[in-house]
Amino acid sequence: MSSNEQALLDKLKALPERQRAEVEDFVDFLAAKARKRDAFDRLLAIAPALEAEGIEPMSDAEVVAEVKAVRAERRARREKEQTK
């Protein structure tokens, strides 16, 4: 572990429990943001191949419908996991 990492851990340990929870929430937020950015970058990376194959881009309405479907699927999966 680097000295910077140790210093960060020491600072975290010095915080009250409530603030540590806030730090954890912020770290989760940053991780989710990075995952979304990575997913977007992967999506953009395939765009030239799709265009080369002559595949038409999705309309705004199709994108909205796809996002809603994925969110509904995730919500259902979370609810199922919570009932276990």
Long-range contacts (C-beta under 8 A, 24 or more apart in sequence): none
